[in-house]
Amino acid sequence: MTSELLDRALVEEATKKSGLIWVQGAPSPGTDAQGGPARALWHVWHEGAAHVVGDGPGEQPLTGLVDGGDAVVTVRSKDKGGRIVTWPARVVELSPASPEWEGAVAELKSKRLNAPDGEEMPQRWRRECRVLRLEPRGTTMPLPEDSLAAPPVPTPATTRRPIPAALPRLLRRKRR
């Protein structure tokens, strides 16, 4: 019992303090499909669970997270960025008509940075997005020994281009 209480306290404290969590949806029962890659999601801790909003235009993707499904949440340190704790979660999609949705959205709205629509954001979330509650269940999971680094997903986007021919001359001129 004491171990469960300590695990619960660690999950809550670490998740509250971290502005970012890594969430991986668990594979569907009866399939060979993987849960997909872990995604970094901003969240808020509210009433004993992490809450995330997404899947709408301009919001974070919640790929692999389904209502009633399972997920694995990894919490990072806010100052150093290293893993602190990994915990299993049950995914619950909140209904926009419920009081739980209203409470979660009030908290999420206060933490949302760079919102394009300000005060209209909750109405847009109601129409176009999903609000998920990630409820901790069971005990914490052991942290992996290796880094879990994976190559980036292929994309046509690029930021690497050849440097302009005049750049070395411009840099030398600045030093003088």
Secondary structure as UniProt FT lines:
FT   HELIX           2..17
FT   STRAND          20..25
FT   TURN            29..30
FT   STRAND          39..42
FT   STRAND          44..46
FT   TURN            47..48
FT   STRAND          49..54
FT   TURN            57..58
FT   TURN            63..64
FT   TURN            67..68
FT   STRAND          70..76
FT   TURN            78..80
FT   STRAND          83..93
FT   TURN            96..97
FT   HELIX           99..111
FT   HELIX           118..120
FT   HELIX           121..128
FT   STRAND          130..136
FT   TURN            165..166
FT   HELIX           167..175
//
